[in-house]
């Protein structure tokens, strides 16, 4: 862990990364808080499970709609300005919710519309942020940066929702959404003074041509192509496994009380370990073998979870830690390799496309797993969830990823 802490300190010593990181984590904390407050608000007003469930879908759907044009646009314009504009827009949109409720004019339709619009703003921010990160830290430090970001995100994802629930109970869910608006405003303020090194921008005649160029690159770069298709597999399996965790606990483990929270804590612990220990894995195994190893581990853990039965809570906790360790390591390693192999002028397009596929796999897997659990039982559903991971592992084994050990990188850019 000493090497990990040292790498983190070195990254935070870079003024550009420190500002980017502070802005990202601030808005992420607000988003995690809204992830609790918005469903609470919709449920309080409607009592409808369908309307409440629609919140998560509306938050993700804009990525599937705008991912490709956002990535192309981020490669054509000043990424700093795009990030600032997207964060400012999200802040303004979210601020309308507490104002409307304060004036007695709030409605469920308004809340859902804001969720969809703020989610759309996030897509454009994310496209620019993914492209800006290699500019800020240099490709040589990308893995450390991604690991630090995912580790911190995990901690924020644990703490912020709990705090949001308390604040919502003491005040109101609308007030928590107002705090989320403030975090986006702070993020936009921090990013205003972010200095990005110069880069080669896209020179094609149209956004459509840019999108086509990005897709051609993903298809022609066999390692990125393999990791992208394999990523859909683990996203599909991950969405299904997490989507059924409550059902799994109740029907297989006979756990339906406070101990259920331990299972969620176990996944968070595994995710944190995956982010923190990834660098050690890749330094010993290389990028390609690390991908294959963690995919295989995730496959084994899914199969093991399907066999856990009543009285096996302790074993299930260990399995969930190992599962999310493998899942997070696979995701972070895939993102890092994609960024390292992608030219700077294609970063926005290639990374948003990869993210679209991953985010598309998660809701598909959750929906499919729910249908399977109702028809064939949760144990059989978990066994079937192993198939996408197995397919992803097979794709990697049949690809040049197996030979990918190191990737040449340039030094980190100097920053003032």
N, C-alpha and C positions, 0 to 999 in steps of 0.2 A: 504493500500500500504506500510505502515511502516514495517509490518512483512515481506513483499516480499523483500523490500530493505535490511532488516537485513539478511534475508536468503541468498540473493545474495552476500552480503559482507562476510558472513561466508564461502560460497563456494569459493570465490575468494581468501580467506586467505589460502586456501590449495594450496601449490606450484604446486602439480601435476595437479590439476584441472585448475589452472590459466594458466599453460603452454598448456594443452590440449585445453582449451577454446580459448586462443589467436590464436593457430594454426588453429583451426577449423574455427573461424570467419574470419581469414585472407584469407584462401583459398576460403571460401564461398563468400566473397566480390568479389574476382576475378572471380569466377564462375558466379555470378549474372551479372557482367559486360560483360563477354563473352556471356551470354544469350541474350544480346542486340547486341553485336558487330558481332557475327558469323552470325545470320540471315541477318544483314545489309550487311555484306561482300558477302554472297551468293546471295542476291537479287541484289546487285550492279553488280555482274559479270554475272548473268544468266537471271535476269528478270523473273525467273520461280517461281511461287507460290509453285509448287510441290517440287522443290529442297529446297526452303526456309523452307517449312513445315517439310521436312525430317529431318531438324536439331534437332527439339525437339524429334522426334521419335528415332533418333540415340543416343541421350543422355540418353534415358530411356531404350532402348532395351537391353543393356548389363546386366542390373540388372536381367532381365528375363532369360538371357542365363547363367550368371555366379553366380547368387545369391546363389544357393545351394552349389556348390563346394567352393566358397569363404568363406561362413559361416563355413563349415567344416574345411577348412584350417586354418581359424583364431583361431579355438579352439585347433589346434595342434601345433602352432608355437608361437614364441615371437611376441605378438601383436604390441609392439612398433616398432620392425624392419619392420613388414609388413606395418604399417602406413607410416613410413619414406620412404620405398621403393616405395610404391604406389604414394605418393606425389611427390617424386623426378622424377619418371617416367612420371607423368602427366606434370610436369614442362618442362621436356625435349621435350615431344611431342608437347606441345603448342608453345614452343619457335621456332619450325621449321616453323610455319606459317609466322610470321613477317620476319624471315630470308629469306624464299623462295620468298616472295613478294618484299623484298628489292633487291634481286638478279634478279628479273624479271621472276622467275620460278614458281610463285604461281599459283594454279589451284583450281577450285571448288572441284574436286575429292580429292585433297590433304586435303583441309579443312574438308570435310565430313569424310574422313578416320581418321583424327586427333580427331574429335569430338567423333567418335565411340571408338577409342582407349583410349582416356582420360576418357571417360565414363566407360570403362571397368576397368581402374585403380581405379576409384572412388569406384566401387563395392567392391574391395578387401580392400580398405581403410575403407569403411563404415562398413564392417563386423568386422574388428579389432577394430574400434572406438566404435561401439556399445558394444562389449565385454569388452573393456578397461574401459568404464565409470563406471560400478559398482565397478570395482577394485579400481578406483581412489577415488570415493566419498563415497563408502559404500552404501548398499541398503537403509539405513535409509534416505539418502539425495537424492535419485534418482529423486523423483518427483520435488524437488526444482531445481535440476540440469537440468532436461528436460525442465521445464518451463522457466528457464533462457535462455537456448539454443534456444528454439523456439521464445521467445520474442525478443532476439537479432537478430535472423535470420530474423524475420519480418522487423525490422528496417533496417537491411542491405539490405534486398530485396526491400525496398522502395528507399533507398538512392543510392545504387550502380548502378542500371540501369539508373537512371537519369544522374548521373555523367558520366557513360560510353557513353551515347548518346552525351553529350557535347564534351567529349574527342575525340570520333570518328569523330565528325563534324570538330573539330579543327585540328586533325591529320589524322588518318585513322582507320577503324575498325581493320586492322591487327595490328596496334600499341597497341590497347586496348587488343587484345589477347596476345600480348607480356607482358603486365602488368599482365594479369592473370597468365601467366607462372611464373612471378616473385613472385606472392603471394603463389603459390604452393611450390616454392623453399624456401620461408621464413617459411612456415608451416613445411616443412621437417626439416629445421634447428632447429626450436623450439622443435620439437618432438624428436630430437636426444638425448636430455638430460632428457627425460621424464622417471621418475622412477616408475615402476609398482610393486605393492606388488606381492608376490608369489601366484601362483594359481595351481589348479589341472588341468593338461592338459589331452586331450583325450588319451585313451590308446588302442583304437581299432586298428585293423590291417590295415585298409584301409580307404581312404576318402569316398568310397562308403558306408562302414559300418557306418561311422560317419554321413553321410547324412541320412541314414535309421534310425539311433538312434534319430536324431533330429526330423524327421517327426513322429516317434512313440511317442515321448514325447509330441509334439503338439497335436496329436490325443488323447492321454490318459489323458492329463491335460484338463479337460472339460471346465474350465474357459478360458484358453488360446485359446482352439479350438473355443469356442463361440465368443470370441472377434476377432479372426482372420477372421472367416466367416462374422461376422457383419461388420468388417473393410472393407471388399471388397465392401459391400453395400454402405457405406458412401463415399468410394473412387470413386466408380462408379457414384454416384449421384453428388459428388463434381466436378469430371472431366467434367461431362456434364453441370452442372450449370455454372461453370466458362468458359467453352468452348463456351457457347452461350450468354455470358454477353453482347457482342456487339449487337448481333441480338435481344436479349431481350430488350435492351435499345432503339433500333431503332424502332422495330415493336410494342412493347407494351407501352413503355414510351414516344415514340416520341422524343427521345434524340439522336442527332447525332453530337453534337458539343463538346466544351470543357467540358461540364458537364458530359460527359462520364467518364472522369478521376475521377470525384467525386465518382463514383460507385466503381472503383478500390481502391480508398483511403478508402472507407467504409469497403471493405473486409479486407484491411490491418489493420484498426483500430479494427475490430472485432477479427481478429487473435491475435493481441497483447493483447487484453483484456482476451481472452480465456487462453493464456499462463500465464498471470499474476494472474488471479483470480482462477485458477484451485485448488490451494492448499486450499483455503477457502471452495470451494465446497466439496472437499473430506473430509475435517475435520468435516464438518457438516453432510454430507450425507453418507460418506463412498465411497469406490471405485466403488462398484457395482451400487448403486443407482445413483451415479454421471453419470456413463456411460449411464444408461437408461434415465436419465433426459435430458442429452445433445443430445442424439439420438432423443428423442421425440421433443425437441426444433428445431433441424435441420429439422425434418419432417414437423413441423408446418410452418417453415419459407419458405421451398420450395413451399408448397401449397399456402402460402400468396403471394409469389413473382409471382406466376402464375396468380393471380387475379389483380395485379397492372396494372393500365391503364394510358392513357395520363394525364398529370398534376399531376401524383402521384410520382414525383421524390423524394420529401421529405420523403414520406412513404417508398419508395424503398430503400433509403439510410439507414433508420433505420432497415429495414428488412435484408439488406446485412450485416450490423454490427452484428445483432443478429445471422444470419446464420453462419458467419465465426467464431463468438465467440463459437457457439456450435460445429462447425466442428473441430476447433483447439483443444478445450477442449476434444473432443472425441478421437482425434488422440493421443494427449499427454498422456491422461489417459490410453489409451490402451497400448501404448509403455511402460509406467511406470509399469503397472500391469504385463505385459509380462516379463520385466526385473526382477521384484521382485520375481516372481514365478519360474523363471528359474535358475537351478544350474549354477555355474560359468563355468563349463567345457562345457556347452551347449549354452552359451550366443550367440556366433557368429552364430551358425546354426539356433537357434530359431528366433533370431531377423531379420536375413536376409530373412528367409522364410516369416515372417510376413510382411516385407517391400516389398518383391516380390509380394505378393498378393495385397497389397494396391496399389503399382505402376501399377500393372496389371489392377486393377479396374479403375484407372483414365483415361488412354487412351481408354479403352473399352467404358466407359461412355461417353467420349467426342465424339467418333465416332458414337455411337448409338444415342446420342442426336442430332447430326448434321443431321443424316438420318431422324430422326423423325421430326425435325423442317422443313425440306424440304417437307416432305410428309403430315404431319398433322398440321403444324403450331407450332410456338415457345411456345404458351400458352399450347397447349396439350402436347408438349414435356416436359415442366416443370412439368406438372401434373404427367406424366409418370415417371419422375425422382424421384418422391416421393416413388415409389414402392421399389427400392433397400434399401432406408433408413427404410421404413416400415418393410421390411423383416428382416433387421439387428436388428431392435428393437424387433421384435417377437422372433428372435433367442436368444437375451439376456434375455428376459422375461421368456423363457422356460428353461433357463440354471441355473447352480449354481452361476452365476454372481450376481443374485439378492440377494444372502446372503453374498456377499463379502464386508465386511466393512473395516477391517484392515488386514494388512499382516505383520507378524513378520519379523523384520529386525535386522541386526547386526549393531553395531556402525561403524562410518566411520573409515577407516584405518588410522593409524598414518603415517605422511609423513615428510620427512626431506627436 
